[in-house]
């Protein structure tokens, strides 16, 4: 595997960043997870735009244009001869000293990894996930806005640890007010009748690229009433259907929450239709590698 690192491609064993890099020391940086399907990169421009928005929000100046970053992603896939894969694109504050001051970091670090990924086994897409609500609360948007896709994921990791201890693959995080925010690495949706509901970003949810794509498909293809609104654990328990979305996870059904059966205990009819529409879109659109 060859990895792009600050302007050149290096072997995996040589892909090293300094121990003084503030991305390592303080989680000071931003990233994107991007998928390639059948020789096309899905929603590449949208991912790169979000990367730059995240960087701007934390006053991190990326030393490249959006077009140049897009070319880095495409070339990383070509060099590794991947037509189907997952790309991790990262920009850190760069090398500084042991203090917090970002002004001590003169040059940001950019690296790009292209590899295979399988977040969940195929069986979960057929039978659905069992997930739980955990005690770890989502960081308040006033403290760290969830629209910033930063390298600081300790909040999510603590929730993931709780999921591991509960013996389930994913966890739901509530915000400080007790409303559903998101899962540790995925956005969450419920369906009630013909309404598709997902938490708003101001309640603690990442503005996911897959999330937006599924919302558009639900409106245009299935004619659902799509809403961003607050939801409580009760709304999850009594939902007709539930599913998660994310770049790595794509769209995956949920059939149990806190041991409560969702709907009839099988992946929902509308969920399966949305999954099918999403897969069709990934196979027919994107930027050619």
PEHU-V399620 format. One record per pair of residues at least 12 apart in sequence whose ideal C-beta (glycine too) atoms are under 7 Angstrom apart, sorted by the first residue. I is the first residue (numbers start at 1). GAP is how many residues later the second one is. D is the distance in whole Angstrom. If there is no record, write none. Layout:
i = {I | I}
gap = {GAP | GAP}
d = {D | D}
This chain:
i = {1 | 1 | 2 | 2 | 3 | 3 | 3 | 3 | 4 | 4 | 4 | 4 | 5 | 6 | 6 | 9 | 15 | 17 | 18 | 20 | 20 | 20 | 21 | 21 | 21 | 21 | 22 | 22 | 22 | 22 | 22 | 22 | 23 | 23 | 23 | 23 | 26 | 27 | 27 | 27 | 28 | 28 | 28 | 28 | 29 | 29 | 29 | 29 | 29 | 29 | 30 | 30 | 30 | 30 | 30 | 30 | 30 | 30 | 30 | 31 | 31 | 31 | 31 | 31 | 32 | 32 | 32 | 32 | 32 | 33 | 33 | 33 | 33 | 34 | 34 | 34 | 34 | 34 | 35 | 35 | 36 | 36 | 36 | 36 | 36 | 36 | 36 | 37 | 37 | 37 | 37 | 38 | 38 | 38 | 39 | 39 | 39 | 40 | 40 | 40 | 40 | 40 | 41 | 41 | 41 | 41 | 41 | 42 | 42 | 42 | 43 | 43 | 44 | 44 | 44 | 44 | 45 | 46 | 47 | 48 | 48 | 48 | 49 | 50 | 50 | 51 | 51 | 51 | 52 | 54 | 54 | 54 | 55 | 57 | 57 | 58 | 58 | 60 | 60 | 60 | 61 | 62 | 62 | 63 | 64 | 72 | 73 | 73 | 73 | 74 | 74 | 76 | 76 | 77 | 77 | 78 | 80 | 82 | 83 | 85 | 85 | 85 | 86 | 86 | 86 | 86 | 87 | 87 | 87 | 88 | 89 | 90 | 91 | 91 | 92 | 92 | 92 | 93 | 93 | 94 | 94 | 94 | 94 | 117 | 119 | 119 | 120 | 120 | 120 | 124 | 125 | 127 | 128 | 128 | 128 | 128 | 128 | 129 | 129 | 129 | 129 | 129 | 129 | 130 | 130 | 130 | 131 | 131 | 131 | 131 | 131 | 131 | 131 | 132 | 132 | 132 | 132 | 132 | 132 | 133 | 133 | 133 | 133 | 134 | 134 | 134 | 134 | 134 | 134 | 135 | 136 | 136 | 136 | 136 | 136 | 137 | 137 | 137 | 137 | 138 | 138 | 138 | 138 | 138 | 138 | 138 | 139 | 140 | 141 | 141 | 146 | 146 | 146 | 146 | 147 | 147 | 147 | 149 | 156 | 156 | 159 | 159 | 159 | 160 | 163 | 170 | 170 | 170 | 170 | 171 | 171 | 172 | 175 | 175 | 178 | 179 | 179 | 179 | 179 | 179 | 180 | 180 | 180 | 180 | 180 | 181 | 181 | 181 | 181 | 182 | 182 | 182 | 182 | 183 | 185 | 186 | 186 | 186 | 186 | 187 | 187 | 187 | 187 | 187 | 187 | 187 | 188 | 189 | 189 | 189 | 190 | 190 | 190 | 190 | 190 | 190 | 191 | 191 | 191 | 191 | 191 | 191 | 192 | 192 | 193 | 194 | 194 | 195 | 195 | 195 | 196 | 196 | 196 | 196 | 197 | 197 | 197 | 198 | 198 | 199 | 199 | 200 | 200 | 203 | 208 | 208 | 209 | 210 | 210 | 210 | 210 | 210 | 211 | 213 | 213 | 214 | 214 | 214 | 214 | 217 | 217 | 217 | 218 | 221 | 222 | 222 | 222 | 236 | 237 | 237 | 239 | 240 | 240 | 241 | 241 | 241 | 241 | 241 | 242 | 242 | 242 | 243 | 250 | 251 | 251 | 251 | 253 | 253 | 253 | 255}
gap = {79 | 114 | 77 | 78 | 12 | 108 | 109 | 110 | 68 | 72 | 107 | 108 | 106 | 103 | 104 | 70 | 96 | 92 | 77 | 75 | 76 | 77 | 71 | 73 | 74 | 88 | 70 | 71 | 72 | 74 | 80 | 83 | 69 | 70 | 86 | 128 | 74 | 123 | 124 | 125 | 64 | 65 | 74 | 123 | 61 | 62 | 63 | 64 | 121 | 122 | 21 | 24 | 25 | 28 | 30 | 61 | 119 | 120 | 121 | 57 | 58 | 59 | 118 | 120 | 15 | 18 | 19 | 57 | 117 | 53 | 55 | 214 | 215 | 13 | 39 | 53 | 55 | 213 | 51 | 212 | 41 | 46 | 47 | 48 | 49 | 51 | 253 | 47 | 245 | 246 | 249 | 45 | 46 | 245 | 44 | 249 | 250 | 245 | 246 | 247 | 248 | 249 | 32 | 33 | 245 | 246 | 248 | 240 | 243 | 244 | 166 | 170 | 26 | 29 | 242 | 243 | 25 | 163 | 162 | 18 | 21 | 22 | 17 | 99 | 159 | 18 | 38 | 40 | 14 | 94 | 95 | 96 | 36 | 88 | 91 | 90 | 92 | 31 | 33 | 48 | 47 | 29 | 46 | 45 | 46 | 40 | 14 | 16 | 39 | 213 | 215 | 36 | 38 | 37 | 212 | 211 | 34 | 32 | 206 | 29 | 30 | 31 | 29 | 30 | 31 | 162 | 25 | 26 | 27 | 25 | 23 | 21 | 17 | 19 | 16 | 17 | 59 | 12 | 15 | 12 | 13 | 14 | 15 | 131 | 129 | 130 | 49 | 129 | 132 | 128 | 127 | 128 | 125 | 126 | 127 | 138 | 139 | 40 | 41 | 123 | 124 | 125 | 126 | 38 | 125 | 126 | 37 | 39 | 40 | 41 | 52 | 123 | 126 | 31 | 34 | 36 | 39 | 40 | 126 | 39 | 41 | 100 | 125 | 25 | 28 | 29 | 37 | 38 | 39 | 27 | 19 | 22 | 23 | 26 | 37 | 36 | 37 | 38 | 39 | 17 | 35 | 36 | 37 | 43 | 44 | 66 | 16 | 36 | 61 | 63 | 55 | 58 | 59 | 60 | 54 | 59 | 60 | 57 | 28 | 29 | 12 | 14 | 25 | 24 | 21 | 13 | 14 | 16 | 74 | 12 | 13 | 16 | 28 | 29 | 54 | 20 | 24 | 51 | 52 | 53 | 19 | 51 | 52 | 53 | 56 | 18 | 22 | 23 | 24 | 17 | 22 | 23 | 24 | 61 | 61 | 58 | 59 | 60 | 63 | 18 | 19 | 21 | 24 | 57 | 58 | 59 | 56 | 53 | 54 | 56 | 41 | 45 | 46 | 49 | 51 | 52 | 48 | 49 | 50 | 77 | 79 | 80 | 47 | 48 | 47 | 30 | 31 | 29 | 30 | 32 | 22 | 28 | 29 | 30 | 30 | 32 | 34 | 13 | 30 | 31 | 32 | 28 | 29 | 27 | 37 | 38 | 38 | 35 | 36 | 37 | 40 | 41 | 34 | 65 | 68 | 31 | 37 | 60 | 64 | 57 | 60 | 61 | 56 | 56 | 48 | 51 | 52 | 21 | 20 | 23 | 23 | 23 | 28 | 21 | 22 | 27 | 29 | 30 | 12 | 15 | 20 | 28 | 28 | 23 | 24 | 27 | 14 | 15 | 18 | 12}
d = {6 | 6 | 5 | 6 | 4 | 6 | 7 | 5 | 6 | 5 | 6 | 4 | 5 | 6 | 6 | 6 | 7 | 6 | 5 | 5 | 6 | 7 | 5 | 6 | 5 | 6 | 6 | 4 | 7 | 5 | 7 | 5 | 3 | 6 | 6 | 5 | 7 | 7 | 4 | 4 | 7 | 4 | 6 | 7 | 6 | 6 | 4 | 6 | 7 | 4 | 6 | 4 | 5 | 7 | 7 | 6 | 6 | 6 | 7 | 6 | 6 | 4 | 6 | 6 | 5 | 6 | 5 | 5 | 7 | 7 | 6 | 4 | 6 | 5 | 6 | 4 | 6 | 7 | 6 | 6 | 6 | 6 | 7 | 6 | 5 | 7 | 6 | 6 | 4 | 6 | 7 | 6 | 7 | 6 | 4 | 6 | 5 | 7 | 3 | 6 | 6 | 7 | 6 | 7 | 5 | 5 | 6 | 5 | 7 | 5 | 5 | 7 | 6 | 6 | 7 | 5 | 7 | 5 | 6 | 5 | 5 | 5 | 7 | 6 | 7 | 7 | 7 | 7 | 6 | 5 | 5 | 7 | 6 | 7 | 5 | 6 | 7 | 7 | 6 | 6 | 7 | 5 | 6 | 6 | 7 | 5 | 6 | 6 | 6 | 7 | 6 | 5 | 5 | 5 | 5 | 6 | 5 | 5 | 7 | 5 | 6 | 6 | 6 | 7 | 4 | 6 | 6 | 7 | 5 | 4 | 5 | 5 | 6 | 5 | 6 | 4 | 7 | 4 | 6 | 7 | 5 | 5 | 5 | 5 | 4 | 5 | 6 | 6 | 6 | 6 | 6 | 7 | 4 | 6 | 3 | 7 | 5 | 6 | 6 | 6 | 7 | 5 | 7 | 5 | 7 | 4 | 5 | 5 | 6 | 6 | 7 | 6 | 6 | 7 | 5 | 5 | 6 | 7 | 5 | 5 | 7 | 6 | 6 | 5 | 4 | 7 | 4 | 7 | 7 | 7 | 7 | 5 | 4 | 6 | 6 | 7 | 6 | 6 | 6 | 7 | 5 | 7 | 5 | 4 | 7 | 4 | 5 | 5 | 6 | 6 | 6 | 5 | 6 | 5 | 5 | 7 | 5 | 7 | 4 | 7 | 5 | 5 | 5 | 4 | 7 | 5 | 6 | 7 | 7 | 6 | 5 | 6 | 6 | 4 | 7 | 7 | 5 | 5 | 7 | 6 | 5 | 5 | 7 | 7 | 7 | 6 | 6 | 3 | 6 | 7 | 6 | 4 | 6 | 6 | 6 | 4 | 6 | 4 | 5 | 6 | 7 | 5 | 4 | 7 | 5 | 7 | 6 | 7 | 5 | 7 | 7 | 6 | 6 | 4 | 7 | 5 | 6 | 5 | 4 | 6 | 5 | 7 | 6 | 5 | 7 | 6 | 6 | 7 | 5 | 6 | 5 | 5 | 7 | 5 | 5 | 6 | 6 | 7 | 6 | 7 | 6 | 4 | 7 | 6 | 6 | 6 | 6 | 4 | 6 | 6 | 7 | 7 | 5 | 7 | 7 | 5 | 6 | 6 | 6 | 6 | 5 | 6 | 6 | 5 | 7 | 6 | 7 | 5 | 6 | 5 | 6 | 5 | 6 | 7 | 5 | 3 | 6 | 5 | 4 | 7 | 5 | 5 | 6 | 6 | 5 | 5 | 4 | 7 | 5 | 7}
